[in-house]
Amino acid sequence: MSSPTDLSTLNIDDFRYDGRSGRKLSLKKAVTKLDDLYKDSDDYDKLLRELTAQIDELQQMMYAHNRYGLVVIFQAMDAAGKDGTIQHVFSGVNPLGMRVHSYKRPSDKELDHDFMWRNLIDLPERGTIGVFNRSYYEEVLVVRVHPEILTEKQHLPQELTADLDKVWKHRFDDIRNLEAYLFRNGFRVIKFFLNISFQEQGERLLKRIANPAKNWKFDEQDVVERGFWKQYMAAYEEAINETADDNAPWYVIPADDKKNMRLIVARVLANELKKLKLSFPEVNKRQHKTLQQLKEVIEGQNKNKQ
């Protein structure tokens, strides 16, 4: 894939994995950085404002239409920019139609339920966008890299964890079934993997240490997990290939440049929302007549007030 230099001509299908045509993701070949899609900071701000305005307009229509819902999942290695991307891409969307959920290590209560429970209870209602900062995919990523979590902390019957290969196969089946179920009920699922390079992640972690205002974001475990980079890349690659579907696609976004990443994510979301058959509710003749009568009442009130 060549590096584009113009957001308007960017082929976002280059980043899409949906199970069609047998196309498989290879993270060794996937790019982590593109040429700038913006001329300068002012141009970036302008492009992002335009895209977030489109997303807001389409979300308002989705809210009024009240037939569809959207689940947006962000997965990435630490320091890839999930928080900032969510903040910037959705900053212009009416909070009435937004639900953002961030997930950390499961609590004892969450571990006493099935592996998707905490996400299921946070699924959005119709007309709204639910954003998941991490998700049930952690259960085939972190837990895949550290299977001791499965056997020592997740309270599963021993006979269900005896064959780990079966565990991952069944979890992929469960995830695919859930996302197909959501689609059949009018809820689209869009999944983003923010693909940061090992080198860039290291630079960002060093900046967190160097900047006192960002020290709070630094977690010693991030350094430990860097030692498992190859295992994580293998887990991400298989998870994406196993769960990529036309009705629940993955987008693998180059993440070494945060501004490029945000523009591409916003462009993808606007494009996906445009695919939905959205419309504002039509007003029938009776409702139109009532509105006209109410208009006259309001105008009369304003006139009398003067």
C-alpha positions, -999 to +999 in steps of 0.1 A: +000+000+000+015+033-010+015+062+014-013+087+005-008+124+009-044+136+005-072+127+029-099+132+003-084+105-020-074+081+008-087+046+002-100+036+036-106+001+023-068-003+024-072-005+062-103-026+063-104-063+071-138-079+067-133-115+058-141-110+022-119-124-007-098-143+018-077-112+026-057-118+057-039-093+080-001-096+084+011-072+110+046-076+097+035-060+064+010-035+079+023+000+079+025+020+112+031+054+096+020+073+065+030+105+049+011+135+064-026+137+053-026+174+063-005+204+053+001+218+087-016+221+121-042+245+109-051+222+080-053+192+104-077+211+127-099+221+098-100+186+084-108+171+118-136+197+125-152+189+091-152+152+098-164+155+134-192+178+122-203+150+097-202+124+125-223+147+147-249+153+120-252+117+111-254+107+148-282+132+153-301+116+124-294+082+138-308+093+172-340+107+156-344+077+133-340+054+163-335+022+144-298+016+144-271+017+171-233+017+167-207+000+188-171+013+182-143-007+197-107+005+202-079-019+208-042-012+208-010-016+227-003+008+255+005+044+244-009+039+210-034+068+215-068+053+223-078+080+248-067+109+227-083+095+196-117+090+213-114+125+228-106+143+195-128+123+171-159+124+193-154+159+208-180+175+185-207+148+190-238+156+211-233+138+244-270+129+243-261+103+216-228+091+231-217+065+256-180+061+263-168+032+284-132+024+294-122-009+308-093-018+331-084-051+347-116-070+356-129-066+391-138-095+413-175-089+405-167-090+367-146-121+371-177-138+387-195-134+353-188-146+318-160-130+299-182-106+279-206-096+307-191-062+316-193-052+279-228-066+274-243-045+301-228-014+285-241-019+250-257+012+236-294+017+231-308+024+196-299+058+182-267+061+201-230+053+197-213+032+223-175+036+224-155+008+241-119+017+251-108-019+252-134-046+252-141-084+253-112-087+228-089-084+258-099-120+266-082-133+234-053-108+236-040-102+271-054-135+284-039-153+253-005-139+261-009-146+298-030-178+300-023-181+337-050-154+340-075-179+326-065-207+348-058-189+381-082-159+381-112-165+360-129-191+381-137-214+352-143-252+357-110-270+353-122-292+325-130-261+304-094-248+305-076-282+300-073-275+263-063-239+257-065-242+219-102-250+224-107-221+247-095-196+221-115-213+193-147-212+214-141-175+224-136-165+187-169-184+180-186-166+208-174-131+197-184-138+161-219-150+172-223-119+195-214-095+167-237-113+142-265-112+168-260-074+172-260-068+135-293-088+131-308-065+157-297-033+140-265-026+159-233-022+138-199-030+153-168-012+140-135-022+154-102-003+153-067-016+160-044+013+164-012-001+150+018+015+167+054+004+161+076-009+189+100+020+185+073+047+186+057+031+217+090+032+235+095+069+226+060+077+240+066+058+272+099+078+276+080+110+272+056+100+299+086+096+323+102+129+312+070+149+316+059+153+352+024+161+341+022+127+324+039+106+350+005+095+363-001+078+330+030+057+333+025+021+345+054-002+352+034-030+337+036-013+303+074-020+303+068-056+313+043-061+285+068-047+260+088-079+266+058-098+251+055-077+220+059-106+195+033-126+214+009-097+214+013-091+177+006-128+170-025-126+193-038-094+176-032-108+141-051-140+148-079-123+167-085-098+138-084-125+111-107-148+131-133-121+138-132-099+107-166-098+090-183-076+065-209-068+091-184-062+119-151-051+102-117-044+116-098-013+106-060-015+112-049+021+115-013+034+113-007+049+147+028+063+147+014+098+138-015+107+161-030+133+138-030+110+108-046+083+130-074+105+142-082+118+107-084+082+093-105+070+122-129+100+118-131+094+081-139+057+086-167+065+111-183+091+089-182+066+060-197+038+080-225+060+093-233+071+058-238+034+049-268+032+073-302+039+058-308+069+081-335+095+078-354+119+100-389+108+109-415+121+083-442+144+095-477+134+083-504+159+073-520+159+107-487+165+125-478+192+099-512+210+106-506+208+144-471+223+139-485+252+119-511+259+146-484+258+173-463+281+152-491+307+152-495+303+190-458+309+196-457+339+173-488+353+191-471+348+224-440+366+213-461+395+199-481+399+231-450+398+252-436+428+233 
